[in-house]
Structures are given as structure tokens and as C-alpha cells.
Amino acid sequence: MRKPTKPTSTISESEKASVTAACERLIGEFLRPRFLPVIRQTQFNYPVDILGKWRGANYRFIQRYRSGFSENLGEEFDAPFARLDWISRDRFDIQWHRHTGEWYRLHRGLTLVNAIETLKSDGILHPL
């Protein structure tokens, strides 16, 4: 397992805003229409949204689920599936969230434009 790369400084608010805008476009124009065009309620856990959240210098892509089980009907939980790690000005690593709960770096040192294109094209980084 590779050690995660640590950012050398913190991401500026203006860069964070541009990353957020690019990621929200990816979610709204690609991920939701392709992977969650409609919400299908089931008796099990089922996806109800795809969203993004910052955690430190990392932007996580998350699929939100709702429970259809009778004992916790309607409860929701988040399951991350991919992450952009800010490394330095316009450089990002892309990590994949494994079923074990660990993050695994698949791509290193990409520009934001290349990172967004990689998130679109690399199927392992898509939600279930």
C-alpha cells in the first residue's frame, strides 16, 4: 500500500472555490444523470443522491443511501467512492474508496482538468 501524499501547504479559498465548481459540474452534468437518473425505492438500501464534500484538502465524491429495511426505514448514510487530494497548485491525486474502507491512490499529480476527465473515464471511480 502506498503512503498518501501530504500537501505542502493549505489550499487557498479561491482554488477551493474553483475545484468545488468543477466537481459540482461533474456531479450535476455527468454523475447524477448517468448513475442516478431516477430514485428507485427498494426494500434494501438504495441510492438517493450523489454529492461532494470537502474534508481538509480532500474533496470526496459521495453516494447517499436511504434504508428500505423495516427496522431503520428512511435512515440515510453516506458512502464515499472517489476523492481528489489537493497536492499543490493545480495538482491532484485521485483516490478510490475500497470496500475495506481504505483509500487507494490510482492517479498522481493530475491537473484539475485532467482529474475531472479521469473521474469521467475511469470506471472504477464511478459510484455503484
N, C-alpha and C positions, 0 to 999 in steps of 0.2 A: 504494500500500500504506500503510495506516495504521500509525503508530508505536504499539507496545504501551504500555499504561498501566502506570506503575510504582506499586507500593503505597507509601503514605506512611510506613508503619511495618510491623513484622512481625506476623504473625498469632499470637494467643495460643494456648497449648496447649489450653485449653478450647474455643475456637472451632474449632480444627483437629479436635478430637475430635468435635464436633457435625457438622462438614462431612463427616468420614470416615464417620460413622454414616449420614448421609443418602445419601451416594454408594454405600455398600455395600448399603443397602436398594434403591436404584435398580438396581444391578448384579444383586443376587440375586432381586429380585421382578419386574423388567422386562426388563433387557437379556439375561441368560442364558436365561430361558425363551423369549423371543421370537426371539432371534438365534442361540442355540446350544443348542437343546433336546437335541440328541444330537451326539456327535462322529462325523463320518464320515471315516474314513481314506481317503486317495486317494494316487495316485502323485505328486501335486504337493504344494504347501504347503496345509495345511488348518488351520482354527482349532480350538484345543483348550481355550481359556479366555477369559473376559472378566474383567478385574480393574482395579483402580485403584492409583495410586501418587502420593505427594507428591514434588514436586521444587521446593524452596524454598516459595514461597507459591502454587504451582500444583498442582492435583490433576488428574492425567492419567488418562483412561479409555483402556485398552489392550486390544487383542485379541492374544492369544498364539497363535502358529502353530507347527506342527511340520512338518518336511520329510518328504515321502514319496519324494524323489529318492534313487536308489541311492547316489550319491556323498556324501551327507550325511544319510542316513536317520536319523530320530529327533531331529535337532538342532532346537532351538526358538529362536524370536526374537519380539520384541515389536513391535507396530505400533500406535502411539497413533492415536486417531481423534477425540477431543474433549478439551477442557481447561477447567477452571474456574480463572480467575485471581482470587485474592483481591485486592480493591482497598482496602477498608476494612471496618469492622464491618458485617457482613451485606450486603456489596455485592460482586458478582462480575461479571466479563466472561466470556463464553463464546467460546472459540476452536475453530476447526475445523482439523484437520490436513490440509493439501493434499497431493496426490500428489507435489508438488515437494519435500516435506519442510518447508515453511514453515507457520507457524501464521497463521490469518486470523481476526480478530475479527468475529464475526457479531452478537453481542448485548452490550450495555454496561449496567453499573450495575444488575444484577438482584439482588433478594434471593435468599437460598438457596432458599426455597420456589419462587419463580418460575424460578430457574435449573434446578431439578430438573424442573419441569413442561416447560420449554423443551427440555431434553435428551430428554424423552419424546416431545414432539410434533414437533420439527423433524427431519425425516428425514435431512437432510444430516449431522446429528451422530450418526447411528447407525453401528454397525460394518458392514462389508461382509458 
